[in-house]
């Protein structure tokens, strides 16, 4: 039987993002919070110049309101929930902190009138600082035999269908103190992966809904409150997608595209579904890796054979990966639809993985 709180949380978060959307778009236009299209984007994106951005604030608001309401209701009379529910607080704080970093980047870009916000090293330093703070809290509240373990295979694969405890048998490894810097890299990495995925109308928001729902299934049995959080995130993203679907009336901006990956990674870390989330989000990782390959190979070829050779011999026609397919002649809606399909397959694989 489906927990009613999941349905209610999803619908409330959807409404909290979708209903004020028209007013928010009008306000963003008035504040001149408009997108400056990067010179690295395909020429077909020039028409998007001036579209309101920072629309991710709608998702941040919806997620925050829904989560606070959940925590408040959890303390009413006989419905009082266990203290574990308050694990949502650090997860929400990580999500909002990364949203704040993205907001600063978008604000500076809008103020300067060109696609130039925070410097890359400034943005990265801020991300590492927030992720590190979360991992310090994780270390201080660590549960022996659980926190630093990573489940490589579901217990059902090796225990004849009998689910074992995290850390029991050959299904998991204890990384010890090394787990925490790896967790920082995981949070920052997925944050940038979802950020790079945000480049076509509805691409990031649609993919993130699929990933969020898959992660909700993965973590719910162990941590129901985390399942609620990811379902609420999916609802908020769906409310935003109502306005972000092609042709987009508002863009998410770094204001929330950075926050999605960080929030999902924090949930997976606390729900011990790190590998499951990696599988579910493979499309986003492919976007990040495509940029890393493009930049690395370009620099190597520039240093060895000159900039003209490097420009003429790029690995991808354009990065991130979705722009490469646009340059191959796919129209934007085709790219988005096919990436959603790939994301759905990855989400299904992650659920099959956990079921064994």
C-alpha positions as CSV (number, residue, x, y, z in Angstrom):
1,X,0.0,0.0,0.0
2,X,1.3,3.4,-0.9
3,X,2.0,5.8,2.0
4,X,-0.6,8.6,1.6
5,X,2.0,11.2,2.8
6,X,4.0,10.6,-0.3
7,X,1.1,11.4,-2.6
8,X,0.1,14.4,-0.5
9,X,3.7,15.7,-0.4
10,X,4.2,15.3,-4.1
11,X,0.9,17.1,-5.0
12,X,1.5,19.9,-2.4
13,X,5.0,20.5,-3.7
14,X,3.7,20.5,-7.3
15,X,1.1,23.1,-6.5
16,X,3.5,25.2,-4.6
17,X,5.8,25.4,-7.6
18,X,3.2,25.5,-10.5
19,X,0.5,27.9,-9.1
20,X,2.7,30.9,-8.5
21,X,4.6,30.3,-11.7
22,X,2.9,32.9,-13.8
23,X,3.4,35.6,-11.2
24,X,7.0,34.6,-10.6
25,X,7.8,34.8,-14.3
26,X,6.3,38.3,-14.5
27,X,8.3,39.3,-11.4
28,X,11.6,38.0,-12.8
29,X,11.0,39.9,-16.0
30,X,10.4,43.1,-14.0
31,X,13.6,42.5,-12.1
32,X,15.4,41.9,-15.4
33,X,16.5,38.4,-14.3
34,X,17.0,37.3,-17.9
35,X,19.1,34.5,-19.4
36,X,22.2,35.5,-21.3
37,X,22.9,32.8,-23.8
38,X,26.4,31.4,-23.8
39,X,28.5,31.8,-27.0
40,X,29.2,28.0,-26.6
41,X,25.5,27.2,-27.1
42,X,24.1,26.1,-30.5
43,X,23.0,28.9,-32.8
44,X,19.4,27.7,-32.5
45,X,19.5,28.9,-28.8
46,X,19.9,32.5,-29.7
47,X,16.2,33.0,-29.7
48,X,16.1,32.1,-26.0
49,X,18.1,35.3,-25.2
50,X,16.2,37.3,-22.6
51,X,14.0,34.5,-21.3
52,X,13.5,34.9,-17.5
53,X,15.9,32.8,-15.4
54,X,16.3,31.9,-11.7
55,X,13.0,30.0,-12.0
56,X,14.6,27.3,-9.8
57,X,13.5,29.5,-6.9
58,X,10.0,28.0,-7.4
59,X,11.3,24.5,-6.8
60,X,13.4,25.7,-3.8
61,X,10.3,27.4,-2.3
62,X,8.0,24.4,-2.9
63,X,10.5,21.9,-1.4
64,X,11.2,24.0,1.6
65,X,7.5,24.6,2.4
66,X,6.6,21.0,1.9
67,X,9.5,19.7,4.0
68,X,8.8,22.1,6.9
69,X,5.1,21.2,6.8
70,X,6.0,17.5,7.0
71,X,8.3,18.1,10.0
72,X,5.6,20.2,11.7
73,X,2.9,17.7,11.2
74,X,5.2,15.0,12.4
75,X,5.0,16.5,15.9
76,X,1.2,16.8,16.2
77,X,-0.3,14.6,18.8
78,X,-0.2,10.8,18.3
79,X,1.3,11.3,14.9
80,X,4.7,12.3,16.4
81,X,7.5,10.9,14.2
82,X,10.8,9.5,15.4
83,X,13.8,11.8,15.6
84,X,15.2,10.3,12.4
85,X,12.8,12.6,10.5
86,X,15.0,15.5,11.4
87,X,17.7,14.1,9.1
88,X,15.7,16.0,6.5
89,X,17.1,19.3,8.0
90,X,20.7,18.8,7.0
91,X,19.6,17.4,3.6
92,X,17.4,20.5,3.0
93,X,20.2,22.8,4.2
94,X,22.6,21.3,1.7
95,X,20.1,21.6,-1.1
96,X,19.4,25.3,-0.2
97,X,23.1,26.1,0.2
98,X,23.8,24.8,-3.3
99,X,20.8,26.7,-4.5
100,X,22.3,29.9,-2.9
101,X,25.6,29.3,-4.8
102,X,23.7,29.0,-8.1
103,X,21.5,32.0,-7.3
104,X,24.7,34.1,-6.7
105,X,26.0,32.9,-10.1
106,X,22.8,33.8,-11.9
107,X,22.4,37.1,-10.2
108,X,25.9,38.2,-11.2
109,X,25.3,37.1,-14.7
110,X,22.0,39.0,-15.0
111,X,23.6,42.1,-13.4
112,X,26.5,42.1,-15.8
113,X,24.3,41.5,-18.8
114,X,26.4,38.6,-20.1
115,X,26.9,34.9,-19.3
116,X,29.6,35.6,-16.6
117,X,28.7,35.0,-13.0
118,X,30.9,33.5,-10.3
119,X,34.4,32.4,-11.4
120,X,34.7,28.6,-11.8
121,X,37.1,28.3,-8.9
122,X,34.9,30.4,-6.7
123,X,31.9,28.3,-7.4
124,X,33.8,25.1,-6.9
125,X,35.3,26.3,-3.6
126,X,31.8,27.2,-2.3
127,X,30.5,23.8,-3.4
128,X,33.3,21.9,-1.7
129,X,32.9,24.0,1.5
130,X,29.2,23.2,1.8
131,X,29.7,19.5,0.9
132,X,32.5,19.3,3.5
133,X,30.3,20.8,6.2
134,X,27.6,18.2,5.5
135,X,30.2,15.4,5.7
136,X,31.6,16.8,9.0
137,X,28.0,16.6,10.4
138,X,27.8,13.0,8.9
139,X,31.1,12.1,10.7
140,X,29.9,13.5,14.0
141,X,26.6,11.6,13.9
142,X,28.1,8.4,12.3
143,X,26.5,5.0,13.0
144,X,29.2,2.3,13.3
145,X,28.7,-0.4,10.8
146,X,26.5,1.7,8.6
147,X,27.7,5.3,7.7
148,X,31.0,4.5,6.0
149,X,29.8,1.3,4.2
150,X,28.9,1.3,0.5
151,X,26.7,-1.5,-0.7
152,X,28.2,-2.7,-4.0
153,X,25.5,-5.4,-4.6
154,X,22.1,-5.9,-3.1
155,X,22.2,-8.5,-0.3
156,X,19.4,-10.5,-2.1
157,X,21.9,-11.4,-4.9
158,X,24.2,-13.2,-2.5
159,X,21.9,-14.3,0.4
160,X,19.5,-16.4,-1.6
161,X,16.8,-13.6,-1.6
162,X,17.2,-12.9,2.1
163,X,18.0,-9.2,2.6
164,X,20.9,-8.7,5.0
165,X,22.0,-5.7,7.0
166,X,24.1,-3.0,5.3
167,X,27.7,-4.1,5.8
168,X,27.0,-7.8,6.2
169,X,28.6,-10.4,4.0
170,X,30.4,-9.7,0.7
171,X,27.8,-7.1,-0.6
172,X,29.3,-4.0,1.0
173,X,32.7,-2.5,1.8
174,X,33.7,-0.3,4.7
175,X,35.7,2.7,3.3
176,X,36.4,4.0,6.8
177,X,37.6,7.6,7.0
178,X,38.1,7.6,3.3
179,X,34.3,7.6,2.8
180,X,34.0,11.3,3.7
181,X,36.2,12.9,1.0
182,X,34.6,10.5,-1.5
183,X,31.2,11.7,-0.3
184,X,32.3,15.3,-0.8
185,X,33.4,14.4,-4.4
186,X,30.1,12.6,-4.9
187,X,28.0,15.6,-3.8
188,X,30.0,18.1,-5.8
189,X,30.2,15.8,-8.8
190,X,26.5,15.1,-9.1
191,X,25.7,18.8,-8.5
192,X,27.8,19.8,-11.5
193,X,26.4,16.8,-13.5
194,X,22.8,18.1,-13.1
195,X,24.0,21.6,-13.7
196,X,25.5,20.6,-17.1
197,X,22.3,18.7,-18.0
198,X,20.3,22.0,-17.8
199,X,20.7,23.2,-21.4
200,X,17.5,22.4,-23.2
201,X,13.8,23.2,-22.4
202,X,12.6,20.6,-19.8
203,X,15.7,18.4,-20.0
204,X,17.1,18.8,-16.5
205,X,13.8,19.1,-14.8
206,X,12.3,16.1,-16.6
207,X,15.3,13.9,-16.0
208,X,15.5,14.9,-12.4
209,X,11.9,13.9,-11.8
210,X,12.7,10.4,-13.1
211,X,15.8,10.1,-10.9
212,X,14.1,11.5,-7.8
213,X,11.3,9.0,-8.0
214,X,13.7,6.1,-8.5
215,X,15.7,7.2,-5.5
216,X,12.5,7.6,-3.5
217,X,11.8,3.9,-4.1
218,X,15.4,2.9,-3.3
219,X,15.6,4.7,0.1
220,X,12.0,4.5,1.3
221,X,12.2,1.0,3.0
222,X,15.2,2.1,5.1
223,X,14.4,5.8,5.6
224,X,10.8,6.8,4.8
225,X,11.4,10.4,5.5
226,X,14.1,10.5,2.8
227,X,11.6,8.9,0.4
228,X,9.2,11.7,1.2
229,X,11.9,14.3,0.5
230,X,12.7,13.0,-2.9
231,X,9.0,12.6,-3.8
232,X,8.5,16.2,-2.8
233,X,11.5,17.2,-4.9
234,X,9.9,15.4,-7.9
235,X,6.6,17.2,-7.3
236,X,8.3,20.7,-7.2
237,X,10.3,19.9,-10.3
238,X,7.0,18.8,-12.1
239,X,5.4,22.1,-11.1
240,X,8.4,23.9,-12.5
241,X,8.3,21.8,-15.7
242,X,4.8,23.0,-16.3
243,X,6.4,26.4,-17.2
244,X,9.7,25.1,-18.4
245,X,8.4,22.7,-21.1
246,X,9.3,23.7,-24.7
247,X,9.0,26.5,-25.5
248,X,10.2,27.4,-22.0
249,X,8.7,30.5,-20.4
250,X,11.3,30.4,-17.7
251,X,14.6,28.8,-17.1
252,X,15.8,27.0,-13.9
253,X,19.2,28.6,-13.9
254,X,22.1,27.5,-11.7
255,X,19.7,28.6,-8.9
256,X,18.4,25.1,-8.7
257,X,20.2,23.0,-11.3
258,X,23.2,22.9,-8.9
259,X,21.0,22.1,-5.9
260,X,19.3,19.0,-7.5
261,X,22.4,16.9,-7.7
262,X,23.6,17.9,-4.3
263,X,20.3,17.2,-2.6
264,X,19.9,13.8,-4.3
265,X,23.5,12.8,-3.4
266,X,22.9,13.8,0.3
267,X,19.7,11.6,0.3
268,X,21.6,8.7,-1.2
269,X,24.4,9.0,1.3
270,X,22.0,9.0,4.2
271,X,19.9,6.2,2.7
272,X,22.9,4.1,1.7
273,X,21.9,4.0,-1.9
274,X,25.0,5.7,-3.5
275,X,25.5,3.1,-6.2
276,X,21.8,3.0,-6.9
277,X,21.7,6.7,-7.5
278,X,24.8,6.6,-9.7
279,X,23.0,4.1,-11.9
280,X,19.8,6.1,-12.0
281,X,21.6,9.3,-12.9
282,X,24.0,7.9,-15.6
283,X,22.6,10.4,-18.2
284,X,23.7,13.3,-16.0
285,X,27.1,11.8,-15.4
286,X,27.5,11.3,-19.2
287,X,26.8,15.1,-19.5
288,X,29.5,15.9,-17.0
289,X,32.0,13.5,-18.4
290,X,31.5,14.8,-22.0
291,X,32.5,18.3,-20.8
292,X,35.6,16.9,-18.9
293,X,36.7,15.0,-22.0
294,X,36.1,17.9,-24.3
295,X,38.0,20.4,-22.2
296,X,40.9,18.0,-21.4
297,X,41.4,16.9,-25.0
298,X,41.1,20.4,-26.3
299,X,43.9,21.6,-23.9
300,X,46.2,18.7,-24.8
301,X,45.8,19.3,-28.6
302,X,46.1,23.1,-28.1
303,X,49.4,22.7,-26.3
304,X,50.8,20.1,-28.7
305,X,49.5,21.2,-32.1
306,X,48.1,24.7,-31.7
307,X,44.7,26.2,-31.1
308,X,43.4,26.0,-34.7
309,X,44.1,22.3,-34.8
310,X,42.3,21.9,-31.4
311,X,39.3,23.8,-32.6
312,X,39.1,21.8,-35.8
313,X,39.4,18.4,-34.0
314,X,37.1,18.5,-31.0
315,X,35.9,15.2,-29.6
316,X,32.3,16.4,-29.6
317,X,30.8,18.9,-31.9
318,X,29.8,20.8,-28.8
319,X,29.6,20.0,-25.1
320,X,27.7,19.1,-22.9
321,X,26.5,16.0,-24.7
322,X,22.9,17.3,-25.5
323,X,24.4,20.1,-27.5
324,X,26.5,17.6,-29.5
325,X,23.3,15.9,-30.7
326,X,21.7,19.2,-31.5
327,X,24.7,20.0,-33.7
328,X,24.1,16.6,-35.4
329,X,20.7,17.9,-36.5
330,X,18.4,16.6,-33.8
331,X,15.8,19.3,-32.8
332,X,15.6,20.3,-29.2
333,X,12.4,18.3,-28.4
334,X,13.9,15.2,-29.9
335,X,17.0,15.5,-27.8
336,X,15.0,16.0,-24.6
337,X,12.6,13.1,-25.3
338,X,15.4,10.7,-26.1
339,X,17.4,11.7,-23.0
340,X,14.2,11.2,-20.9
341,X,13.9,7.7,-22.4
342,X,17.6,7.0,-21.5
343,X,17.0,8.4,-18.0
344,X,13.9,6.1,-17.6
345,X,16.0,3.1,-18.6
346,X,18.7,4.0,-16.1
347,X,16.1,4.5,-13.4
348,X,14.6,1.1,-14.2
349,X,18.1,-0.5,-14.0
350,X,18.7,1.1,-10.6
351,X,15.4,-0.5,-9.3
352,X,16.3,-3.8,-10.8
353,X,19.7,-3.6,-9.1
354,X,18.3,-3.1,-5.7
355,X,15.7,-5.9,-6.1
356,X,18.4,-8.3,-7.3
